[in-house]
Amino acid sequence: MYKLKMGDKKLAIHNILKALETTDTFNNVAIFKKCVVLFEALRDYADEDQQQQFSTLMNKIFKEELKNEKGTFVGGNCIEFSESTLHF
């Protein structure tokens, strides 16, 4: 938040991504939510690498959260899991 208030959006986004990685490791849902909201609010300022990093992290978390679900439907599509691959 400090870097964002100081106008350094690139470093703020970098810190948000690092915090997201940490919240996943420590399973801190409240901070995770804040980080996702902050990233989405700043998405237009994120470079391609940062956007890819966010997408990769979200896919990893998505897979972990639903790994034990079978035949889960999201947006009309059935999600099937095999090992570490997510299929729509």
N, C-alpha and C positions, 0 to 999 in steps of 0.2 A: 504494500500500500504506500509505503514511503516513496519508493521509486516512481510509482504512478503519480503521486502528488507532486513530485519534483519534475515531472514531465518526461522522464526517461521510460517511455513505453516499451521499448525493446528489452531493456533489462527487467522491467516489471513482468513482462511476458515470460522471460527466461526464468525468473524466480517463481512464477506461478507454476510453470511446468515442473520445476524441481520439487516444489511443494506437493504437486499432484503425485509424483513418484513416491514421495515420502508418506503421504496419506494412504496410498495403496499398501505400502509396506507395513504401516502401523494400524491400518484399518480404522482411520479416523474419519468417520462419515461427515461430521459437521464441517471440518476444514475442507474435505473433498468437495462438498457442495459449493462452498464459497469460491474455491479455486475454479471450478467448472464455470460458475456464473461470471467470475472475473475474466476468464479466458474468452468466453463467448462475447462479453461486452467489448473486449479488445481485439477480437478476431481480425478485424479489418487492418489492424496495425501489425499483425503477426506476419513474419516472412514465410516463405514456402516451407523452409525447414522446420520452423516452429509449428506450423499447421500440420505438417506430417507427423511430427513428434506427438502432438496432441491426439491426432487420429489413431496412431499406433497404440498409445497408452489407453485410449478409450476402448479400442478393440480388444486389447489384452484384458482389461477389467471386465468388459462385457462377456467375454468367453469364460473367464473365471467365475463370474456370478451365475452364469446359466449352464455351467458344465454338467450338472446333474439333471438337467431338464431334458425331457424327450418330447418331441413334437410340439415345441413352443411356437406360437404364432405371434409375429410382429408385423404390423402393417399389411396383414393379409397373406404374408409369406410364412411358410413353415420353416423353422430353423432346425437344422440337423447338425449334430456335433460328431466329429470323428477325430480323436487325438487332439491336435491343436488347431484343426482347421474348422472354420465356421462356414457353413454353406447356407445360402438363401435360395 
